Amino acid sequence: IKGSRIRRIARGAGVESKDVKELLKYYHLTKRAMKGFANNRKLRKSLMKQLRFT
């Protein structure tokens, strides 16, 4: 997303541009991680097992 779009989103949300950039960075990292889990059945099973016990 271009800088002007980030500024517009930040202004509309009432936060600073750096907060929007940080959120986008976290979103992309999470998206990439979930894509990896979707392709790895064993990893997904072990993650679900761990989440059940916490």
Secondary structure, DSSP 8 states (H G I E B T S, - for coil): --HHHHHHHHHHHTS-HHHHHHHHHHHHHHHHHHHHHHH-HHHHHHHHHHHHH-
